[in-house]
Amino acid sequence: MRTPFAVLALFATLALAGCGETTIDAGKGETFIRGVVTKQIGAKVRSVSCPDDIKTEKGGRFTCQVTGTDGSEGGVNVRQSDDEGNVRVDAPFLRVRDAEQVIDEQITQRGKTTTTIACPEIIVVAKGERFDCTAKLGGKNRKVAVMLTDAKGTFRYRVL
């Protein structure tokens, strides 16, 4: 089964000049990334943490850590497009709400009534990645074991 995921490729300007040197404004980057992950991935984000004192330089790279409200985490890769603070942000996260919907629809089609499916907020799309969701079936919580079968967001699952 397949569900959409997003490898975000967005651009922003995050430069902060000071003391003769231009650096990346970590706070501005954190705010930008939080908005993107919340809006495009649909994840509930507790925090974003980017490194401080990153000098602006074309081709420079760094990683910001995103933490979901449930404690799940994943890295967002940031690449500097130039030495003026313009960056490209790549967040290879599964669109969790879409995955929950697909699982719910398929379980329902099998004649089982679900009320909710809850998966981790932040799931990095990578072949072999495993995570557990919870399905409420007939008033009882059941574990749903999920495995990504490729780096495109295709997954399979089992209700345990």
Secondary structure, 3 states (H helix, E strand, C coil): CECCEEECCEEEECEEEECCEEEECHHHHHHHHHHHHHHHHCCCEEEEECCCCCECCCCCEEEEEEEECCCCEEEEEEEECCCCCEEEEECEEECHHHHHHHHHHHHHHCCCCEEEEECCCCCECCCCCEEEEEEEECCEEEEEEEEECCCCCEEEEEEC
